């Protein structure tokens, strides 16, 4: 089971991470989950790019831990989406009408 504790000094939403944040996150999860080498040079991305990588792409970059890295990012993305939902934010699709969510 992946522990979704917040990484120090990182925005809560991985899509808001800079390249430096991605490197910090890799270092943090390597220690947290005792992964050993996470090959930061194989992740020359900001958080938005990192968030669209598939599980296979993570496993290709880090054969012994890529699946765990993928799961950690996905959990952080789900948490960020849940936090947005709690704030009454809804996404509007072009050409589609969706009811606006209100907060109490």
C-alpha angles and dihedrals in degrees: 000000000000117000109224098202115150118263114234117265095359126125110250093239112066089209087069094055122116122217088265090054090052090053091048090050092050091051091047096050092044089061097036095052098028092239100154112209116021096173101227089191087067090061105058090158142110118236095268091059092042091054093060096052114114124231089255090055091053092047091049090054096042111022094183101048109007093114091054091048090050091050092049092053092046092051091050090049091050091048091050090049090050091050090052091049091052089054091058095252118149129185117236118212115213111260093009127103115221125175114253114245116229129201124229 
